[in-house]
Amino acid sequence: MVPDNVPLEQLSLYQIRERDPAEYRKIKDTVFAKHTDTKGFITCATSGFKSQMRIDFQIDHIKPMSESGLTKIENLQVLSRKAHQKRLVRRIEEGSVLHSLWSHAV
């Protein structure tokens, strides 16, 4: 359990969901809205893949938490599951330190 005195922006999405489900939903809805067009299509920030189904996407930190990135709307993007996987593999190959994959499970 994360102490209540830790600011939400320093928590992963998983931790925010555990601490404050309403705030988690608000963050998630805001990030998806930022990437959704007027016809309801969500667009991957890196590949351009489009779908109307949220399950096809994951929320990703632009600047990873392992590199001092925060869970703030301006640091979150929607990636297709395939693009997200590619990004994780690339970071592993580059030797970047990954934070818990739970932070990406949304």
N, C-alpha and C positions, 0 to 999 in steps of 0.2 A: 504494500500500500504506500502511496506517495503522500508525504506530509502535506497538510492543507496550506502551509505557508509557502509552498513552491508555486510561483506564478504559472498560470495555465500555459503561457507561451513557451515555457521551458519544458513542457510535457509533450510526449508523443500523442498522436491521436488516440491510440489505444488507452493510454493513461487518462486522457481527458474523458473518453467514453466511460471509463470506470468511475471517475470522480464526479463528473457532471454531465449526464447523458443529454440534457437539454442543450447545453453549450456545444457539445460534440455534434449534435444534429444541426445546430445553427451554422457551425463552421462548415460542415460537410455540404449543407444545402447552398451556402454562399459560394463555395468553391465550384460546385457543379453549375450553379447559375452563371458564374463568370465564363464558363466554357460551353454554354448552351445557346444555340441560335433561336430565332423566333419560331422555327418549325419544330423545336424540341430536340434537335440533334446536338449531341455532345461531341466536341472535337478534341482529340488528343493534342496536347500542347507541342509534342515533338514530331509525331508521324502524320498528323492530319486525319487519321482514322476517325470516322464518324459513325455514331450509333445513337439510337434513342433509349438504349438500355444501360442504366448505371452499372449493372453487373459486368459490363465489358471494360470497365475502367477502375483505376485505383488512384487515390490521392497521394501525391508525392511532394516531398520537400524539395524545392528548387536548390537551396543551399542545405545540404543534409545536416541533421542534428549533430552528427559526429564531427561536423566542421563548424560548430557554433550556430547553425541555422535554427531559427525559432519557428514555432507553430503559430504563424500569423498569416492572414489571408494573402498578403502580398508575397509570401514565401511558399505558397502552396499552389500546385497545378494538378490538372487531371491528365493522366497518361493511360493509354490503352494497356491492358494487361501485358501484351507482347512488348510494347515499348518500355514498360516498367521493368520487366524481366531483363531486357537488353541493357537497360541502364544499370541495374544491379550487377549483372555479369561484368560489364565494363569497369565498374568501380572495383570489383574484386580483382580483376586482371591488373588494374592500375595500382593495386595495393592499398586502396583507400580503406579506412576502418569503417565498417558498417555498424549502425546501431541495430537494435533488435528488429527483426522483420515484423514483429507484432505491431510496430508503429505504422506499418503500411497496410495492415489488415483492416480495411474499412468496408 
